[in-house]
């Protein structure tokens, strides 16, 4: 009787070991599944954050591009006015026609933005006011964004200086320090800062016929690419 009881006891012990093994395996699989779910959740959150960050950046970049598009349109208007004024009295300007055209182009660009932005008591252009008016139609209602521009009386004239300190080129204007900040509803912020470099379009001038003393005027160029006249400088993203 004692021996039979001992055998039954050993059988019960074997069955208990199997249950323990099953529990260990289940616990291991549970831990493994938990780790996999945690990693998957982390990857998902990272992808969502990356998507929201890019979305915020694209909204800020759209504002920057909107101003560039407006500047391209302004360049076309300023060119037409400056070129028409210069070429109408080309013969009287002689060799100074190019310089006169450049100066008029500068003045026209300033005049366009002064009328769009207004000026403060010191004569500085209120850039932020004008820029807001340009991009307002493309902004989604409820978006939170801000624009900052350093106070200046107008566009700065870009000059290229040689090693001797002489001005060798002055064919562009610079709108410096334009900074757009966009805050998405999800709390993601993108800041883009850039300078806009405006190159003066190249003009075609009349050619003088030495025999007759008359000028042959060029045909109006309808295929000019004004988009190449506006580019970014010192572009940064935060």
Secondary structure, DSSP 8 states (H G I E B T S, - for coil): -HHHHHHHHHHHHHHHHHHHHHHHHHHHHHHHHHHHHHHHHHHHHHHHHHHHHHHHHHHHHHHHHHHHHHHHHHHHHHHHHHHHHHHHTHHHHGGGHHHHHHHHHHHHHHHHHHHHH-B-TTS-B-HHHHHHHHHGGGS-TT-EEEEE----SS-EEEEEE-TTS-EEEEEEEEEEEEEEEEE-TTS-EEEEEEEEEEE-------EE-TTT--EE-----S---GGGGEEEEEEEE-
